[in-house]
Amino acid sequence: MIPGGRAPEYLRTNKKVLDIVKHFMKKNKPVAAICHGPQILVAADVIKNRLCTAYPSLKPDIIKAGAKWGEPNETLTNAHVQGNLVTAAAWPGHPEWMRKFLALMGVEFKG
């Protein structure tokens, strides 16, 4: 799980963090990123040809990294999934983002 906020701006320069992300993506393990978290995905060079969203100001970076931009809805409450990757634009998307991430890990929701 890759958080948003300002942390990704700094974490994306940490080789160990990038190696972990590359490993998870290569092994098709569930990965969730929100808000500015996809900056780490861009730095790790793992989103080419993948559907990905992020905080709207990151759209140029996501597209330049070769990903297909997943448009956030007006309220930023949606999340996008492609394969093992779940992304959302901002904190209002937490409920859908977490549901989709947990579903990737096999958690079933009832009711």
Buried (B, 14 or more C-beta within 10 A) or exposed (E): EBBBEEBBEEBBEEEEBBEBBBEBBEEEEBBBBBBBBBBBBBBBEBBEEBBBBBBEEBBEBBEEBEBBBBEBEEEBBBBBBBEBBBBBBBEBBBEBBBBBBBBBEEEEEEE
